Amino acid sequence: MKILRVVFYILMFVLPISSCGYHLAGYGSALPPHLRTIAIPVFENSSSEPNIHRDATDEVRRAFITDGRLTVVGTRKADMILRGTLTNYNLRAVSFGGTDAAEEYVVRLGVSIEVYDQVLKKTFFKQDFTTQWNYRATAGVIDSETARFNALKETYGDLADRLVSTVIEQF
C-alpha cells in the first residue's frame, strides 16, 4: 500500500509538468510575439455570385473580434493583413423528390487567403479553403431563397472559424 501511495504522489507531481503541448482551442496562440493586430480588408470577388464577398468579410472580421486574441485594426496600423478572394460559388442540387424537383441543395464557396506579415515584410501563409453547407428547398420561392441565404451565412461562419483557428493556432 505504501508503494502505491508513493507512485501516486510521484505521478501527481510529474504529470502536470510533463504536458505534451496540447491546449484547448481558443486559448493558445502559435503566433510570433510581434503579431498582435490584424487588418481584414473587404475580400475580392471573382466568383459568379455578386456581392457575397462583403458578407463573407464581415463574418471573418466578427470571428476575429469575438475571439479576441488579435485586435482587428485598420491596414496602416496592422501587424498583419488577411486578404481574401472568393474564387468559386457553386449551388448544386443533391437530392430530388418524386416529381424530379430538387429538394436539397449544397452551397459551396472557394476562397483564396493570404496573410501578410507587415512587420517582417513577408507572407505569413497562403492557402485555399473550400466550405459548404446543405439546405432544403421548399415549394415557396421566398422560403427557398431564405434557406439559401441562411446556408450562405453558415458557410461564412464555417470559413471564419477555420480562419481564426488557422491564423492564430496554425491548426
Sine and cosine of phi, psi and omega as CSV:
sin_phi,cos_phi,sin_psi,cos_psi,sin_omega,cos_omega
0.00,0.00,-0.63,0.77,-0.02,-1.00
-0.91,0.41,-0.60,0.80,0.03,-1.00
-0.90,0.43,-0.66,0.75,0.04,-1.00
-0.88,0.47,-0.64,0.77,0.02,-1.00
-0.90,0.43,-0.66,0.75,0.02,-1.00
-0.90,0.44,-0.70,0.71,0.03,-1.00
-0.88,0.47,-0.67,0.74,0.02,-1.00
-0.86,0.51,-0.73,0.68,-0.01,-1.00
-0.91,0.41,-0.60,0.80,0.05,-1.00
-0.90,0.44,-0.72,0.70,0.02,-1.00
-0.89,0.45,-0.62,0.78,0.02,-1.00
-0.89,0.45,-0.52,0.86,0.00,-1.00
-1.00,0.09,-0.67,0.74,-0.12,-0.99
-0.97,0.23,-0.68,0.74,-0.08,-1.00
-0.86,0.50,-0.71,0.70,0.00,-1.00
-0.89,0.45,-0.52,0.85,-0.04,-1.00
-1.00,-0.01,-0.08,1.00,0.00,-1.00
-0.93,-0.36,0.65,0.76,-0.02,-1.00
-0.89,0.45,0.47,-0.88,-0.10,-0.99
-0.99,-0.14,0.23,0.97,0.11,-0.99
0.99,-0.11,-0.04,1.00,0.03,-1.00
-0.96,0.27,0.52,-0.85,0.09,-1.00
-0.53,-0.85,0.31,-0.95,0.02,-1.00
-0.95,0.30,0.68,-0.73,0.04,-1.00
-0.87,0.50,0.66,-0.75,0.02,-1.00
1.00,-0.06,-0.02,1.00,-0.03,-1.00
-0.87,-0.49,-0.50,0.87,-0.01,-1.00
-0.99,-0.16,0.05,-1.00,0.06,-1.00
-0.49,-0.87,0.74,-0.68,0.07,-1.00
-0.99,-0.17,0.17,0.98,-0.03,-1.00
-0.96,0.27,0.57,-0.82,0.15,-0.99
-0.88,0.47,0.46,-0.89,-0.09,-1.00
-0.89,0.46,-0.37,0.93,-0.02,-1.00
-0.98,0.17,-0.12,0.99,-0.01,-1.00
-0.97,-0.24,0.98,-0.20,-0.03,-1.00
-0.81,-0.59,-0.25,0.97,-0.01,-1.00
-0.78,-0.63,0.44,-0.90,-0.03,-1.00
-0.63,-0.77,0.62,-0.78,0.13,-0.99
-0.93,-0.36,0.61,-0.79,0.00,-1.00
-0.75,-0.66,1.00,0.05,0.04,-1.00
-0.92,0.40,0.33,-0.95,0.01,-1.00
-0.84,0.54,0.76,-0.65,0.00,-1.00
-0.87,0.48,0.48,-0.88,0.16,-0.99
-0.98,0.20,0.38,-0.93,0.01,-1.00
-0.76,-0.65,0.96,-0.26,0.10,-1.00
-0.93,-0.37,0.29,0.96,0.05,-1.00
-1.00,0.10,0.06,-1.00,-0.01,-1.00
-0.99,0.12,-0.13,0.99,-0.07,-1.00
-0.97,-0.25,0.89,-0.46,-0.05,-1.00
-0.95,0.30,0.51,-0.86,0.19,-0.98
0.93,0.36,0.07,1.00,0.00,-1.00
-0.98,0.20,-0.30,0.95,-0.04,-1.00
-0.91,0.42,-0.52,0.85,0.00,-1.00
-0.93,0.37,-0.72,0.70,0.01,-1.00
-0.91,0.42,-0.63,0.78,0.04,-1.00
-0.89,0.46,-0.71,0.71,0.01,-1.00
-0.88,0.47,-0.71,0.71,0.00,-1.00
-0.86,0.52,-0.66,0.75,-0.02,-1.00
-0.93,0.36,-0.61,0.79,0.05,-1.00
-0.91,0.42,-0.70,0.71,0.06,-1.00
-0.86,0.52,-0.72,0.69,-0.01,-1.00
-0.86,0.51,-0.64,0.77,-0.01,-1.00
-0.91,0.41,-0.66,0.75,0.03,-1.00
-0.93,0.37,-0.63,0.77,0.04,-1.00
-0.90,0.44,-0.71,0.71,0.00,-1.00
-0.90,0.44,-0.65,0.76,0.01,-1.00
-0.89,0.46,-0.71,0.70,0.13,-0.99
0.99,0.14,-0.09,1.00,-0.01,-1.00
-0.98,0.19,-0.36,0.93,0.15,-0.99
-0.86,-0.52,0.59,-0.81,0.05,-1.00
-1.00,-0.06,0.80,-0.60,0.03,-1.00
-0.99,0.12,0.85,-0.53,-0.05,-1.00
-0.72,-0.70,0.02,-1.00,0.08,-1.00
-0.95,0.32,0.28,-0.96,-0.09,-1.00
-0.85,0.52,-0.65,0.76,-0.06,-1.00
-0.93,0.38,-0.48,0.87,-0.06,-1.00
-0.99,-0.13,-0.04,1.00,-0.14,-0.99
-0.99,0.13,0.60,-0.80,0.15,-0.99
-0.96,0.27,-0.53,0.85,0.04,-1.00
-0.59,-0.81,0.42,-0.91,-0.02,-1.00
-0.85,-0.53,0.79,-0.61,0.08,-1.00
-0.98,-0.19,0.92,-0.40,0.03,-1.00
-0.93,-0.36,0.66,-0.75,0.00,-1.00
-0.74,-0.67,0.48,-0.88,0.11,-0.99
-0.74,-0.67,0.85,-0.53,0.12,-0.99
-0.97,0.25,0.92,-0.39,-0.11,-0.99
-0.99,-0.14,-0.36,0.93,-0.11,-0.99
-0.46,-0.89,0.70,-0.71,0.16,-0.99
-0.77,-0.63,0.80,-0.60,-0.02,-1.00
-0.68,-0.73,0.78,-0.63,0.09,-1.00
-0.88,-0.47,0.87,-0.49,-0.11,-0.99
-0.71,-0.70,0.70,-0.71,0.09,-1.00
-0.96,0.28,0.72,-0.70,-0.02,-1.00
-0.87,-0.49,-0.22,0.97,0.11,-0.99
-0.52,-0.86,0.50,-0.87,-0.09,-1.00
-0.78,-0.62,0.49,-0.87,0.03,-1.00
-1.00,0.01,-0.13,-0.99,-0.04,-1.00
-0.89,0.45,-0.42,0.91,0.01,-1.00
-0.99,-0.13,0.30,0.96,-0.04,-1.00
0.89,0.46,0.34,0.94,0.10,-1.00
-1.00,0.05,0.65,-0.76,0.01,-1.00
-0.90,0.43,0.74,-0.67,0.02,-1.00
-0.93,-0.37,-0.41,0.91,-0.02,-1.00
-0.65,-0.76,0.66,-0.75,-0.01,-1.00
-0.83,-0.56,0.32,-0.95,0.18,-0.98
-0.83,-0.56,0.74,-0.67,0.09,-1.00
-0.98,-0.20,0.80,-0.59,-0.02,-1.00
-0.81,-0.59,0.74,-0.68,0.05,-1.00
-0.88,-0.47,0.67,-0.74,0.15,-0.99
-0.93,-0.36,0.73,-0.69,-0.07,-1.00
-0.69,-0.73,0.73,-0.69,0.10,-0.99
-0.97,-0.24,0.79,-0.61,-0.08,-1.00
-0.85,-0.52,0.69,-0.73,0.15,-0.99
-0.75,-0.66,0.76,-0.65,0.07,-1.00
-0.92,-0.40,0.85,-0.53,-0.07,-1.00
-0.95,-0.32,0.79,-0.61,0.05,-1.00
-0.99,0.10,0.96,-0.28,-0.03,-1.00
-0.97,0.26,-0.35,0.94,0.00,-1.00
-0.96,0.27,-0.76,0.65,-0.01,-1.00
-1.00,-0.03,-0.05,1.00,0.03,-1.00
0.84,0.54,0.78,0.62,0.04,-1.00
-0.44,-0.90,0.32,-0.95,0.03,-1.00
-0.94,0.35,0.81,-0.58,0.03,-1.00
-0.98,0.21,-0.74,0.68,0.19,-0.98
-0.28,-0.96,0.34,-0.94,0.02,-1.00
-0.63,-0.78,0.76,-0.65,-0.08,-1.00
-0.39,-0.92,0.52,-0.86,0.11,-0.99
-0.99,-0.16,0.65,-0.76,0.01,-1.00
-0.83,-0.55,0.54,-0.84,0.16,-0.99
-0.79,-0.61,0.73,-0.68,0.03,-1.00
-0.69,-0.73,0.50,-0.86,-0.04,-1.00
-0.50,-0.86,0.32,-0.95,0.02,-1.00
-0.49,-0.87,0.66,-0.75,0.03,-1.00
-1.00,-0.05,0.45,-0.89,0.14,-0.99
-0.49,-0.87,0.41,-0.91,0.01,-1.00
-0.99,-0.11,0.71,-0.70,0.06,-1.00
-1.00,0.08,0.42,-0.91,0.06,-1.00
-0.83,-0.55,0.09,-1.00,0.00,-1.00
-0.93,0.38,-0.50,0.87,-0.03,-1.00
-1.00,0.08,0.71,-0.70,-0.01,-1.00
-0.90,0.44,-0.68,0.73,-0.03,-1.00
-0.90,0.44,-0.69,0.72,0.02,-1.00
-0.91,0.42,-0.62,0.78,0.03,-1.00
-0.91,0.41,-0.66,0.75,0.03,-1.00
-0.92,0.39,-0.62,0.79,0.07,-1.00
-0.88,0.47,-0.68,0.74,0.04,-1.00
-0.89,0.45,-0.63,0.77,0.03,-1.00
-0.91,0.42,-0.70,0.71,0.03,-1.00
-0.89,0.45,-0.63,0.78,0.05,-1.00
-0.91,0.42,-0.63,0.78,0.05,-1.00
-0.90,0.43,-0.65,0.76,0.07,-1.00
-0.87,0.49,-0.68,0.73,0.02,-1.00
-0.87,0.50,-0.64,0.77,0.04,-1.00
-0.91,0.42,-0.62,0.78,0.04,-1.00
-0.91,0.42,-0.63,0.77,0.06,-1.00
-0.88,0.48,-0.69,0.72,0.00,-1.00
-0.89,0.45,-0.67,0.74,0.04,-1.00
-0.89,0.46,-0.72,0.69,0.04,-1.00
-0.86,0.52,-0.73,0.69,-0.03,-1.00
-0.87,0.49,-0.72,0.69,0.01,-1.00
-0.88,0.47,-0.66,0.75,0.01,-1.00
-0.92,0.40,-0.61,0.79,0.02,-1.00
-0.92,0.40,-0.69,0.73,0.05,-1.00
-0.85,0.53,-0.73,0.68,-0.01,-1.00
-0.89,0.45,-0.70,0.72,-0.05,-1.00
-0.93,0.37,-0.68,0.73,-0.05,-1.00
-0.95,0.33,-0.76,0.65,-0.13,-0.99
-0.99,0.12,-0.71,0.70,-0.07,-1.00
-0.99,-0.12,-0.21,0.98,-0.08,-1.00
0.76,0.65,0.75,0.66,-0.06,-1.00
-0.74,-0.67,0.00,0.00,0.00,0.00
